[in-house]
Amino acid sequence: MNIIFQINGGMGKCIMATAVCEAIKKQYPKSTLIVVSGYPDVFLNNPNVDRTFAFGGFSYFYEDYIEGKDFKVFAHDPYLETSHLLQEEHLIATWCNMFDIKYDGEVPKVYLSSREQKFYSTKFNFDKPILLLQTNGGALSDMKYSWARDIPRSVVTAIIDQFKDSYTIVHIRREDQFQYDNTVSVTDNFRSLSVLISVSTKRLFIDSFAQHTAAALGLKSTVCWIANKPKVFGYELHDNILANSFTTKPELKGAYLSKFNISGDLLEFPYNNETEVFNIDQIVTSIKQQ
C-alpha cells in the first residue's frame, strides 16, 4: 500500500513530521511511505521514508502512486485539531491521533551521512568552540521582529557580550533578518545547518527549526518560549526558558482560533516593553550549564 503523507508548513513542522513517519511505518511496516512537503531535504536518508517530493514536483505522481493502487492519504493539518488548539498534548501526538496512528513517544530524527558530516563541517572550523544562535524565525515578512517568537535584541546583545571572548558566536539568520556585531552569520541549506548544529558546543534557540533539529540529533539546547508552549512544540531534552508573566493586557481583537498570532501582532504585545520578556540571567545560566 502507498501512504501519501503531505505536510503543509515550514521546516520545523517537517522535522516534527519525521516522528510521525516513524509511527506510520511501525503501524504499516510493509507500506511505501511517500512524503510531500516544502522541505524534502529534511527526509533524506530517513529509513522510514521511501520517497520524498517537493510541492510542484509531481511528474507522473498520479500514475505511479494512485491510479489502480492501494493507497491512503494523510494530508489533514493538525494545527486545526481541537486537541492542538486546547494545547493538551504535543503536536506529534495530535498528528498521529488524527490519522489513527498509535503514538508511542516517537521523536524527530534527522539522518546525516558521514560524507555530509565531513564535507559541511569543514565550513565551520573556527579557533574557538561554537555558541550557536537562532534568534529569529518565521517566513519572509515585512516584520523583522516577532515579539511572540523572537528573542528581543537587548537579550541577544547581552548574551553575545557574555560569551564573545570564549566562543565563536555563529548566528543562523536569513539575509533579511537583523545581524549582530561579534557574530558570524550563516545562511545555508538545511543539511549544512544540521551539520553546524551537530558540531556546535552550546546552543541558544527559539521555537523554530533549529530547536527541532537539535532534538532530532539528541543535542540539549537552551530554548526560549513566548507565545508557544514547550508542552506542544518542545522537548524535555532541552532547557526550556519560559517568558516572564505578562505585564499588561493584550488587545485580542484579531485573535481567531489561537490567542496570539505567531507573527507578532503589535496590538497583542502583552508587556510594557521588550526588557520585561525574559530574565537574562536565567538564560546565561542555562547556556553555561549545557
Secondary structure, 3 states (H helix, E strand, C coil): CEEEEECCCCHHHHHHHHHHHHHHHHHCCCCEEEEEECCHHHHCCCCCCCEEEECCCCCCHHHHHCCCCCEEEECCCHHHCHHHHCCCCCHHHHHHHHCCCCCCCCCCCCCCCHHHHHHHHHHHCCCCCEEEECCCCCCCCCCCCCCCCCCCHHHHHHHHHHHCCCCEEEEECCCCCCCCCCCEEECCCHHHHHHHHHHCCEEEEECCHHHHHHHHCCCCCEEEECCCCHHHHCCCCCEEEECCCCCCCCCCCCCCCCCCCCCCCHHHCCCCCHHHCCCHHHHHHHHHCC
